[in-house]
Amino acid sequence: MVDRKHERGLGQLFVVGFPGPEPPRPFLQFVAEEQIGGVILFEENCPSHQITSQNIERLRAQSRTHQLMVAIDQEGGRVSRLRGAPAEIRSAEAYANESGLEHFREDYSRSAVYMESLGINFDLQPNDVAARGNFCTVDQSGAITDRRAGRIPTSKCIELVNKLRLIKIPGVEVFVEPVQDYRFCLILRGDGLRGEIEDTDPQRKAPPLPAHPRIPEAQHTADLFNQWIAQAREILKNERPANAVTLRGFAIDPNLPKFPEVYQLKAACVAVYPMYKGVSKLVGMDVIHFDGGKPEDEFNAVAKVWDDYDFFFTHIKYTDSRGEDGDFEAKAKVIEGVDAALPILLNLKPDVLIVTGDHSTPAGLKSHSWHPVPTLLWSPGTTRRDECRSFGETEALKGALGHFPATDLMPMALAHARRLQKFGA
């Protein structure tokens, strides 16, 4: 016969689920009475960020004797333990926070728009709040049907930006700058502005959201952005396909540490897309200017200034773009282009060469995803052989590097380049 005390403890061995968008009352009672160990949420349980957050709070309120594990099944991927409410599309910052990496603070997480603004050589000031804008397409109901407005050409972006520059907001200066394709930057300049504002992109087929403050002190700034959005909507309403806008990544200067100071390396960036030039400027790298946009153009630009720098950040944009388009064949051709051009870099005889990405963009999903990113680290004389014979997601599972946090990559690169102090006594 099983003692009731031990019988109750058995519930902690089970992970259970429930149907529908919220846990039924009998289910909550079951979790509480049987001291269930964990609950797994599926797509139908997570219709929105707000509802998901509320569900997690309700579930954890039933657990008075132990910490209830809450996991989410990420549609065909891993089941991951969560330490907070899951977002509908999770960011690198969220994964970093789960790993306890304190230097991925909120101040740094929303700095992409500053990167973009610097990448187009806009002279940002300390009292600026910048937002990254997308032209998008909405239907008659106002719901977004294309978050990138069919990837309009940059020439069309410039034409639309010139119309939006007519917008005036009392009390602040307004700057609208084209970036590339469907993307632009919006900057408000004035005293007392704050960057703690939620994105207006719902990341699904729904109307654009209003700018909403994350703290009361940002309410005035959110109101100013909403005034701009209302005027922009009126100007664009008869345009096709770019008849609306969304704003993301509201930010002030994040004051990031500088790469040369942190790693003691003189660094350069070679990239086509403005945002990656901007992030490089933000962390103290020099941006190398060159003609062309193919991998061989970028690698030849590296070769021209090879002797002037210790570190090169070279970014290939169009693997990501073709993945977001859902065009697998075009994405494969971009990767093949990198393969064909790679001897340009290898002939320079680098101490370390790393091939990786900042996230996955599967063509099947047409979006960024949670999947681990394969990483190749090549360093003659210091790397160990493993079982990998090609480079890709599946083959990388056999690799000697294993599964590691991205924050370990630079220390590994420095070690293989023999730029760290002696290990041990």
C-alpha positions as CSV (number, residue, x, y, z in Angstrom):
1,M,0.0,0.0,0.0
2,V,1.3,3.5,-1.0
3,D,1.5,6.1,1.7
4,R,-0.6,9.1,0.7
5,K,2.4,11.4,1.4
6,H,4.5,9.5,-1.2
7,E,1.5,9.2,-3.5
8,R,1.3,13.0,-3.7
9,G,5.0,13.2,-4.5
10,L,4.4,11.1,-7.5
11,G,2.6,14.0,-9.2
12,Q,5.9,15.8,-9.5
13,L,7.1,13.2,-12.0
14,F,4.4,14.2,-14.5
15,V,4.2,16.9,-17.2
16,V,0.6,17.6,-18.3
17,G,-1.3,19.8,-20.8
18,F,-4.7,21.2,-21.3
19,P,-6.9,22.1,-24.4
20,G,-7.9,25.6,-25.4
21,P,-6.5,29.1,-24.8
22,E,-6.7,29.0,-21.0
23,P,-6.5,26.3,-18.3
24,P,-10.0,25.1,-17.1
25,R,-10.8,25.3,-13.4
26,P,-10.8,21.5,-12.9
27,F,-7.4,21.3,-14.5
28,L,-6.0,24.0,-12.1
29,Q,-7.5,22.1,-9.2
30,F,-5.8,18.9,-10.5
31,V,-2.4,20.6,-10.7
32,A,-2.8,21.9,-7.1
33,E,-4.1,18.8,-5.5
34,E,-1.7,16.3,-7.2
35,Q,1.3,18.6,-6.9
36,I,2.0,18.2,-10.6
37,G,5.6,18.7,-11.6
38,G,5.2,20.5,-14.9
39,V,2.8,21.9,-17.5
40,I,3.5,22.0,-21.3
41,L,1.9,24.7,-23.4
42,F,1.1,24.1,-27.1
43,E,0.2,26.5,-29.9
44,E,-3.5,26.5,-29.0
45,N,-2.5,27.6,-25.4
46,C,-0.6,30.6,-26.6
47,P,-2.8,32.8,-28.8
48,S,-1.0,35.9,-27.6
49,H,1.9,37.1,-25.4
50,Q,-0.5,38.6,-22.8
51,I,-2.7,35.4,-22.6
52,T,0.3,33.2,-22.3
53,S,1.7,35.3,-19.5
54,Q,-1.6,35.2,-17.6
55,N,-1.8,31.4,-18.1
56,I,1.7,30.9,-16.6
57,E,0.8,33.1,-13.6
58,R,-2.4,31.1,-13.0
59,L,-0.6,27.8,-13.3
60,R,2.2,28.7,-11.0
61,A,-0.2,30.1,-8.4
62,Q,-1.5,26.5,-8.0
63,S,2.0,25.3,-6.9
64,R,2.5,26.1,-3.3
65,T,5.0,23.3,-2.3
66,H,7.5,23.4,-5.3
67,Q,8.5,25.4,-8.3
68,L,6.2,24.4,-11.2
69,M,8.1,23.8,-14.5
70,V,6.4,25.4,-17.5
71,A,7.6,24.4,-21.0
72,I,6.4,25.3,-24.5
73,D,6.4,23.0,-27.5
74,Q,7.9,25.1,-30.3
75,E,6.1,23.5,-33.2
76,G,8.4,20.8,-34.5
77,G,11.3,21.8,-32.4
78,R,12.7,21.2,-28.9
79,V,10.7,21.4,-25.7
80,S,12.4,24.1,-23.7
81,R,12.1,25.1,-20.0
82,L,11.0,28.7,-19.6
83,R,11.9,31.0,-16.8
84,G,9.4,33.7,-17.8
85,A,6.5,34.2,-20.2
86,P,7.3,33.2,-23.7
87,A,7.1,35.7,-26.5
88,E,5.4,34.8,-29.8
89,I,8.8,35.2,-31.6
90,R,11.6,35.0,-29.1
91,S,14.7,37.2,-29.3
92,A,18.4,36.6,-28.7
93,E,18.0,38.7,-25.6
94,A,15.4,36.3,-24.2
95,Y,17.6,33.3,-24.7
96,A,20.5,35.2,-23.1
97,N,18.4,36.1,-20.1
98,E,17.5,32.4,-19.6
99,S,21.2,31.6,-19.4
100,G,21.7,34.2,-16.7
101,L,24.0,36.4,-18.8
102,E,23.6,39.7,-17.0
103,H,25.3,41.7,-19.6
104,F,22.5,41.2,-22.0
105,R,20.6,44.0,-20.2
106,E,17.4,45.7,-21.4
107,D,19.6,48.7,-22.2
108,Y,21.4,46.7,-24.9
109,S,18.5,44.6,-26.2
110,R,16.7,47.4,-28.1
111,S,19.7,49.0,-29.7
112,A,19.2,47.6,-33.2
113,V,17.6,50.8,-34.4
114,Y,20.6,52.8,-33.2
115,M,22.8,50.4,-35.2
116,E,20.7,51.0,-38.3
117,S,20.7,54.8,-37.9
118,L,24.5,54.8,-37.5
119,G,24.8,52.5,-40.5
120,I,23.2,55.2,-42.7
121,N,25.5,57.8,-41.2
122,F,22.7,59.7,-39.4
123,D,24.2,61.9,-36.7
124,L,22.4,60.7,-33.6
125,Q,22.3,63.0,-30.6
126,P,21.9,62.2,-26.8
127,N,18.3,63.4,-26.8
128,D,17.2,61.3,-29.7
129,V,14.8,58.4,-29.6
130,A,15.0,56.3,-32.8
131,A,12.7,53.6,-34.2
132,R,13.3,51.1,-36.9
133,G,10.4,51.3,-39.5
134,N,9.0,48.9,-42.0
135,F,6.7,49.7,-44.8
136,C,4.0,47.1,-44.9
137,T,0.8,46.1,-46.7
138,V,-2.6,46.1,-44.9
139,D,-5.9,44.9,-46.3
140,Q,-9.3,46.7,-46.1
141,S,-9.8,45.6,-42.5
142,G,-6.5,47.1,-41.6
143,A,-4.7,43.8,-41.0
144,I,-1.1,43.3,-42.1
145,T,-0.9,40.9,-45.1
146,D,2.8,41.6,-45.9
147,R,5.2,42.8,-43.2
148,R,7.7,44.0,-45.8
149,A,5.4,45.4,-48.5
150,G,6.6,42.9,-51.1
151,R,10.2,44.0,-50.5
152,I,9.8,47.3,-52.3
153,P,12.9,48.6,-54.0
154,T,15.0,51.2,-52.2
155,S,14.0,53.8,-54.8
156,K,10.4,53.4,-53.8
157,C,11.4,53.6,-50.1
158,I,13.1,56.9,-50.8
159,E,10.0,58.2,-52.6
160,L,7.7,57.3,-49.7
161,V,10.2,58.6,-47.1
162,N,10.2,62.0,-48.8
163,K,6.4,62.1,-48.4
164,L,6.6,61.2,-44.7
165,R,9.2,63.9,-44.1
166,L,6.3,66.4,-44.4
167,I,5.0,65.2,-41.0
168,K,5.5,67.7,-38.1
169,I,5.0,67.0,-34.4
170,P,4.8,70.0,-32.0
171,G,7.5,70.0,-29.4
172,V,10.0,67.8,-31.2
173,E,12.2,67.6,-34.3
174,V,11.3,64.7,-36.6
175,F,13.7,62.9,-38.9
176,V,12.8,60.1,-41.4
177,E,15.6,58.4,-43.2
178,P,15.5,55.6,-45.8
179,V,17.6,52.5,-45.1
180,Q,17.2,49.9,-47.8
181,D,14.3,48.1,-49.5
182,Y,11.2,48.4,-47.2
183,R,13.0,49.7,-44.2
184,F,13.5,53.2,-42.8
185,C,14.4,55.0,-39.6
186,L,12.3,57.4,-37.6
187,I,14.0,59.7,-35.1
188,L,12.4,62.1,-32.7
189,R,14.6,64.7,-31.0
190,G,13.7,66.6,-27.9
191,D,14.1,66.8,-24.1
192,G,12.9,64.1,-21.8
193,L,12.1,61.5,-24.4
194,R,12.3,57.8,-23.4
195,G,12.8,54.6,-25.4
196,E,10.8,52.1,-23.3
197,I,8.1,51.6,-25.8
198,E,6.6,48.4,-27.2
199,D,6.9,47.5,-30.9
200,T,3.9,48.3,-33.1
201,D,4.5,45.2,-35.3
202,P,2.1,42.4,-34.1
203,Q,4.3,39.8,-36.0
204,R,1.1,38.2,-37.4
205,K,-1.9,39.0,-39.6
206,A,-3.5,41.7,-37.5
207,P,-3.7,45.6,-37.6
208,P,-0.5,47.4,-36.5
209,L,-0.5,48.1,-32.8
210,P,-0.3,51.6,-31.2
211,A,3.0,52.6,-29.6
212,H,2.5,51.6,-26.0
213,P,4.8,52.7,-23.1
214,R,6.5,50.0,-21.0
215,I,6.9,52.4,-18.1
216,P,4.7,55.4,-17.2
217,E,7.6,57.8,-17.9
218,A,7.5,56.9,-21.6
219,Q,3.8,57.8,-22.1
220,H,4.6,61.2,-23.5
221,T,7.1,59.8,-26.0
222,A,4.6,57.0,-27.0
223,D,1.9,59.7,-27.6
224,L,4.3,61.6,-29.9
225,F,5.1,58.5,-32.0
226,N,1.3,57.7,-32.2
227,Q,0.7,61.2,-33.6
228,W,3.3,60.5,-36.2
229,I,1.8,57.1,-37.0
230,A,-1.7,58.6,-37.5
231,Q,-0.3,61.2,-40.0
232,A,1.7,58.5,-41.8
233,R,-1.3,56.3,-42.1
234,E,-3.2,59.1,-43.8
235,I,-0.4,59.9,-46.2
236,L,0.1,56.2,-47.3
237,K,-3.5,55.0,-47.4
238,N,-3.7,55.1,-51.2
239,E,-0.2,53.7,-51.8
240,R,0.3,50.2,-53.1
241,P,1.8,47.9,-51.9
242,A,3.3,50.0,-49.1
243,N,0.2,51.5,-47.5
244,A,1.1,51.4,-43.8
245,V,4.1,51.3,-41.5
246,T,5.2,49.5,-38.3
247,L,7.8,50.7,-35.8
248,R,10.2,48.5,-33.8
249,G,13.1,48.7,-31.4
250,F,12.5,52.2,-29.9
251,A,15.8,53.1,-28.4
252,I,18.1,55.7,-27.0
253,D,21.9,55.4,-27.1
254,P,22.7,52.1,-25.3
255,N,26.4,53.1,-24.5
256,L,27.7,49.7,-25.5
257,P,31.3,48.7,-24.5
258,K,33.8,49.1,-27.4
259,F,35.1,46.1,-29.1
260,P,38.8,47.3,-29.3
261,E,38.8,48.0,-25.6
262,V,37.1,44.6,-24.6
263,Y,39.2,42.4,-26.9
264,Q,42.3,44.5,-27.6
265,L,41.8,44.1,-31.3
266,K,41.7,46.7,-34.1
267,A,38.5,45.7,-35.8
268,A,36.8,46.4,-39.2
269,C,33.3,45.6,-40.6
270,V,32.6,44.7,-44.2
271,A,28.9,44.5,-44.8
272,V,26.2,45.4,-47.4
273,Y,23.2,46.1,-45.2
274,P,23.2,49.4,-43.1
275,M,22.2,47.8,-39.8
276,Y,25.4,45.7,-39.6
277,K,27.5,48.7,-40.4
278,G,25.7,50.5,-37.6
279,V,26.3,47.9,-35.0
280,S,29.9,47.9,-35.9
281,K,30.2,51.6,-35.5
282,L,28.3,51.3,-32.2
283,V,31.0,49.0,-30.8
284,G,34.0,50.9,-32.2
285,M,34.7,49.1,-35.4
286,D,35.8,50.8,-38.6
287,V,33.4,50.3,-41.6
288,I,35.1,49.5,-44.9
289,H,33.5,51.0,-47.9
290,F,33.5,49.0,-51.2
291,D,31.6,48.6,-54.4
292,G,29.3,45.6,-55.2
293,G,27.2,43.4,-53.0
294,K,28.3,39.8,-53.7
295,P,30.4,37.6,-51.3
296,E,33.5,38.0,-53.5
297,D,33.1,41.8,-53.4
298,E,33.1,41.7,-49.6
299,F,36.0,39.3,-49.4
300,N,38.1,41.3,-51.8
301,A,37.4,44.4,-49.7
302,V,38.8,42.5,-46.7
303,A,41.9,41.6,-48.7
304,K,42.6,45.2,-49.6
305,V,42.9,46.3,-45.9
306,W,44.1,42.9,-44.5
307,D,47.3,44.3,-43.0
308,D,45.6,47.2,-41.3
309,Y,43.4,45.3,-38.9
310,D,43.4,42.4,-36.4
311,F,39.8,41.3,-36.7
312,F,37.2,41.4,-39.5
313,F,33.4,41.1,-39.1
314,T,32.1,40.2,-42.6
315,H,28.3,39.9,-43.0
316,I,26.4,38.2,-45.7
317,K,22.8,39.5,-45.7
318,Y,21.0,37.6,-48.4
319,T,20.9,34.2,-46.8
320,D,18.6,35.8,-44.3
321,S,16.5,37.7,-46.9
322,R,15.9,34.6,-49.1
323,G,15.0,32.6,-46.0
324,E,12.4,35.2,-45.1
325,D,11.1,35.0,-48.6
326,G,10.7,31.2,-48.3
327,D,12.9,30.7,-51.3
328,F,15.1,27.7,-50.5
329,E,16.8,27.5,-53.9
330,A,17.8,31.2,-53.8
331,K,19.1,30.8,-50.3
332,A,21.2,27.8,-51.3
333,K,22.6,29.8,-54.2
334,V,23.8,32.6,-51.8
335,I,25.5,29.9,-49.7
336,E,27.1,28.4,-52.8
337,G,28.4,31.9,-53.7
338,V,30.1,32.2,-50.3
339,D,31.7,28.7,-50.8
340,A,33.0,29.8,-54.2
341,A,34.5,33.0,-52.9
342,L,35.9,31.6,-49.6
343,P,39.4,30.9,-51.1
344,I,39.9,34.7,-51.2
345,L,39.9,34.7,-47.4
346,L,41.8,31.4,-47.0
347,N,44.6,32.7,-49.2
348,L,45.1,35.5,-46.7
349,K,46.1,32.8,-44.2
350,P,44.1,33.9,-41.2
351,D,44.9,32.6,-37.7
352,V,41.2,31.8,-37.2
353,L,38.3,31.7,-39.6
354,I,34.7,31.4,-38.2
355,V,31.6,30.8,-40.3
356,T,28.3,31.1,-38.4
357,G,25.1,33.2,-38.1
358,D,23.3,35.3,-35.5
359,H,20.1,33.2,-35.9
360,S,18.4,30.6,-38.2
361,T,16.0,31.7,-40.9
362,P,14.5,28.5,-42.3
363,A,12.9,29.0,-45.7
364,G,10.1,26.7,-44.6
365,L,9.1,29.1,-41.8
366,K,9.8,32.3,-43.7
367,S,11.1,33.9,-40.4
368,H,13.8,33.8,-37.8
369,S,13.6,30.8,-35.6
370,W,14.9,29.2,-32.4
371,H,17.0,26.5,-34.1
372,P,20.7,26.3,-33.0
373,V,23.1,27.9,-35.5
374,P,25.9,25.7,-36.9
375,T,29.4,27.1,-36.3
376,L,32.6,26.3,-38.1
377,L,35.9,27.3,-36.4
378,W,39.0,26.8,-38.6
379,S,42.4,27.3,-37.1
380,P,45.4,25.4,-38.5
381,G,47.6,24.0,-35.7
382,T,45.2,24.5,-32.8
383,T,41.8,22.8,-33.8
384,R,41.2,19.1,-33.2
385,R,39.8,16.9,-35.9
386,D,36.2,15.7,-35.6
387,E,33.8,13.6,-37.6
388,C,32.4,16.5,-39.7
389,R,32.9,16.2,-43.4
390,S,30.6,19.1,-44.5
391,F,29.0,22.2,-43.0
392,G,25.3,22.3,-42.1
393,E,22.8,21.9,-39.2
394,T,22.8,18.1,-39.2
395,E,26.5,17.6,-39.7
396,A,27.3,20.1,-37.0
397,L,25.8,17.8,-34.5
398,K,28.9,15.6,-34.8
399,G,31.3,18.5,-34.3
400,A,33.9,18.8,-31.6
401,L,32.7,22.3,-30.5
402,G,29.5,20.8,-29.1
403,H,26.5,22.9,-28.2
404,F,27.7,26.1,-26.6
405,P,26.5,29.7,-25.8
406,A,27.3,32.3,-28.5
407,T,29.1,34.3,-25.8
408,D,31.8,31.6,-25.7
409,L,32.7,32.2,-29.3
410,M,35.0,35.2,-29.0
411,P,37.0,33.7,-26.1
412,M,37.4,30.5,-28.2
413,A,38.6,32.6,-31.2
414,L,41.1,34.5,-29.1
415,A,42.4,31.3,-27.6
416,H,42.9,29.7,-31.1
417,A,44.6,32.9,-32.3
418,R,46.9,32.5,-29.2
419,R,45.9,36.0,-27.9
420,L,45.1,34.9,-24.4
421,Q,47.4,34.5,-21.5
422,K,48.8,31.0,-20.6
423,F,46.1,28.6,-19.3
424,G,46.9,27.4,-15.8
425,A,50.0,27.8,-13.6
